Amino acid sequence: MTLERIVNDERTNAVISWLLLGIVALGAIESLLRNVLIWGGFVLVVVAVAAVPAVTTRDWTAMVPWPLLSVAALAVGAGLVGFPFETTAYLVIATLALIVVVELETFTSVELSRRFTVAFAVLTTMALQALWTVAQFYSDSWLGTDFLHSQTELQWDFVIVTVVGLVMGGLFQWYFERFEPVGAVSRQTSGTGSS
């Protein structure tokens, strides 16, 4: 099996993507069973968002590229074996933002320029980090968890997740320049002669 087939074949992509999404879902269930409700819920949101194209189109092969889901599976798996929680959270947040951007670009008629795609992924990452921070605050207040320690740590979280989002956006921009995303909406050019 060649790299081209693994990357460009829609069925192969779907099989690998569903397996990786299953790993992410198992990580979410494991977190919920360990009573880490907020994190388990957040990881379930990643699963739900990644499954949206397949559910809405009723086509099991409509999935984001598996390399993107492999980052989510790697981050969730690393968290389960003891990697620092903040590191895995940065990766999962940036991955979720990138999944949203890739789904918009791949499965809808939305067209984003290459530079704007990376900028939009970084902005989406920062917005998700803000939502995650609010969720952590209320979890600390209502559930007695201990996510937020200091204002300085909170500010560094935003800086680090922004850098992670920028790096991941750049890597996936490079990926999409090399490989046509499987299942992408075909872009029709208007016959006006403009290029």
C-alpha positions in Angstrom: 0.0 0.0 0.0 1.6 3.3 -1.1 1.6 6.6 0.7 -0.5 8.1 -2.1 -3.3 5.4 -1.5 -3.2 5.8 2.3 -3.5 9.6 1.9 -5.9 10.0 -1.1 -8.1 6.9 -1.0 -11.5 7.9 0.5 -12.3 4.5 1.9 -8.9 4.0 3.4 -9.0 7.5 4.9 -12.5 6.7 6.4 -11.4 3.4 7.9 -8.3 4.9 9.6 -10.2 8.0 10.7 -13.0 6.0 12.3 -10.4 3.8 14.1 -8.7 6.9 15.4 -12.0 8.5 16.4 -12.8 5.3 18.3 -9.6 5.7 20.2 -10.5 9.3 21.0 -14.0 8.2 22.1 -12.5 5.5 24.4 -10.3 8.2 25.9 -13.3 10.3 26.6 -15.2 7.4 28.2 -12.2 6.6 30.3 -12.0 10.2 31.5 -15.7 10.2 32.4 -15.3 6.9 34.3 -12.4 8.4 36.3 -14.7 11.3 37.2 -12.9 13.8 35.1 -16.2 15.0 33.7 -15.2 18.3 32.1 -12.3 16.8 30.1 -14.3 13.7 29.1 -17.1 16.0 27.9 -14.7 18.2 25.9 -13.1 15.1 24.2 -16.7 13.9 23.4 -17.2 17.3 21.7 -14.1 16.5 19.5 -15.6 13.2 18.6 -19.0 14.8 17.7 -17.5 17.5 15.6 -15.3 15.1 13.7 -18.3 12.9 13.0 -20.5 15.7 11.7 -19.6 15.3 8.0 -20.4 11.6 8.0 -23.6 12.1 10.0 -24.9 15.0 7.9 -24.1 13.5 4.5 -25.1 9.9 5.7 -21.8 8.8 4.1 -19.4 7.0 6.4 -16.5 7.9 4.2 -17.0 11.7 4.7 -14.3 12.2 7.2 -11.5 14.7 7.8 -8.1 13.5 6.8 -6.8 10.8 9.2 -3.5 12.6 10.0 -5.6 15.3 11.7 -7.4 12.7 13.8 -4.2 11.0 14.6 -3.0 14.1 16.4 -6.2 14.1 18.6 -5.8 10.3 19.2 -2.1 10.8 20.1 -2.9 13.7 22.5 -5.8 11.9 24.2 -3.7 8.7 24.5 -0.7 10.6 25.9 -2.9 12.1 28.5 -4.1 8.6 29.6 -0.5 7.3 30.0 0.5 10.3 32.2 1.7 13.1 30.0 1.1 16.5 31.5 -2.5 17.5 31.2 -1.8 21.0 29.9 0.3 19.6 27.0 -2.5 17.2 25.9 -5.1 20.0 26.3 -3.2 22.4 24.0 -3.0 19.7 21.3 -6.6 18.7 21.6 -7.9 22.3 21.5 -5.7 23.1 18.5 -6.8 19.9 16.8 -10.5 20.7 17.4 -10.1 24.1 15.9 -8.3 22.7 12.9 -11.0 20.0 12.5 -13.6 22.8 12.3 -11.6 24.7 9.7 -10.9 21.6 7.6 -14.5 20.6 7.7 -15.6 24.1 6.5 -13.0 24.1 3.7 -13.5 20.4 2.7 -17.1 19.6 3.1 -18.8 23.0 2.4 -18.7 25.5 -0.4 -16.8 27.9 1.8 -13.5 28.8 0.1 -10.7 30.2 2.3 -7.4 31.5 1.0 -4.4 29.5 2.1 -3.0 32.3 4.4 -6.5 33.0 5.8 -7.0 29.3 6.6 -4.0 29.3 8.9 -5.0 32.6 10.5 -8.6 31.4 10.9 -7.4 28.1 12.5 -5.3 30.1 15.0 -8.2 32.4 15.9 -10.5 29.4 16.3 -7.9 27.8 18.6 -7.8 31.0 20.7 -11.6 31.1 20.9 -11.7 27.5 22.0 -9.1 28.1 24.6 -11.2 30.9 25.9 -14.2 28.6 26.1 -12.1 26.0 27.8 -10.9 28.5 30.3 -14.4 29.5 31.2 -15.4 25.8 31.5 -12.4 25.3 33.8 -13.4 28.3 36.0 -16.9 27.0 36.5 -15.6 23.5 37.1 -13.3 24.8 39.8 -16.2 26.8 41.3 -19.0 24.3 41.1 -17.2 20.9 41.0 -14.3 21.6 43.3 -11.7 20.8 40.6 -8.3 22.5 40.5 -7.7 23.4 36.9 -6.8 27.1 37.2 -3.9 27.9 39.5 -2.8 31.5 38.8 -3.4 34.4 36.4 0.1 34.0 35.0 -0.4 30.4 34.2 -3.7 31.3 32.5 -2.0 33.9 30.4 0.8 31.4 29.4 -1.9 28.9 28.4 -3.2 31.4 25.8 0.3 32.1 24.5 1.2 28.4 24.2 -2.1 27.3 22.7 -1.8 30.1 20.1 1.7 28.9 19.2 0.5 25.3 19.0 -2.4 26.4 16.8 0.0 28.3 14.5 2.4 25.4 14.1 -0.4 22.9 13.5 -2.1 25.2 11.0 1.1 25.6 9.2 1.7 21.9 9.1 -1.7 21.1 7.8 -1.4 23.9 5.2 1.7 22.2 4.0 -0.2 18.9 4.0 -3.1 20.3 1.9 -0.7 21.8 -0.6 0.8 18.3 -1.1 -2.4 16.2 -1.0 -5.9 16.9 -2.2 -8.2 16.4 0.8 -10.4 13.3 0.3 -14.1 14.0 -0.2 -13.5 17.7 -0.9 -16.2 19.7 -2.5 -15.2 20.2 -6.1 -14.6 23.9 -6.9 -16.2 24.9 -10.1 -14.6 27.8 -11.9 -16.9 30.3 -13.5 -16.5 30.5 -17.2 -15.8 34.3 -17.1 -12.2 33.9 -18.1 -10.9 35.4 -14.8 -8.2 33.6 -13.0 
